[in-house]
Amino acid sequence: MTDKTKAEQALELWREWFGWDGDPTYVDEMYGDLRCFFCGEILLDKPYEHAPNCIFIRAKQLVDSLED
């Protein structure tokens, strides 16, 4: 059994989930658009512009602040 907090466990899961490239995008099968899995925004050019309230961006900001 581990003594890690829920926040530490969540951070580990986040890193595991997005460890490959850190970008939750997929290609829309109907139109071929690149979209964010979380907010559904069409992502055209990097840096991608997610919806202002995109949960991925909010979570990423929180994780990034914990790593500093």
Sequence and secondary structure as in RCSB ss.txt:
>XXXX:A:sequence
MTDKTKAEQALELWREWFGWDGDPTYVDEMYGDLRCFFCGEILLDKPYEHAPNCIFIRAKQLVDSLED
>XXXX:A:secstr
     HHHHHHHHHHHHHTTTS  EEE TTT  EEETTT  B  SSS    TT HHHHHHHHHHHHH 
